[in-house]
Amino acid sequence: MNIRKQYELKAKEIIGDRSKAEEQYDDEVLRGLKSGCNIRDAIARANAKYPTEALAVDASSEQDVASHNEFLLEHEKIMKMARR
């Protein structure tokens, strides 16, 4: 198995199966982060736009949520480079 396929399988394992609504929510969080928002503001922005997918983030979960979204940002960059 080539490295790209191995990466894609591992990423799918980390990200998990997501519904279309979950993908849209995550994309909105990422847009907020890309525009300079901190994780709490990016989530608040996504929660306002997609209230059915809203996350409640507190001090105990903030780092986990931030790490997950940092992974999604890096994954997005890697997949863009792989399509070139």
C-alpha positions, 0 to 999 in steps of 0.5 A: 500500500502506498503512503498516500493510501496509508495516510488517507486510511489513518486520517479517516480513522481519526476523523471518523464518519461524518454526516454532511451536516457535521462536515459543514459545521467543521468547515465553518469552524475551519473558516473561522480559524483561517480568518484568525478567530480563536477556537472558542470564537470559531465554534461560536460562529459555527454554532450560530450557523449550524445550531443542530450541530452545535458543540458545547466547549468548556475548559476541560474539552477546549484543548481536545476540540482545538487539537481535532480542528488543527488536525482537520486544517493540516489534513485539508492542506495535505489533501490539497497538495496531494491533488496537485 
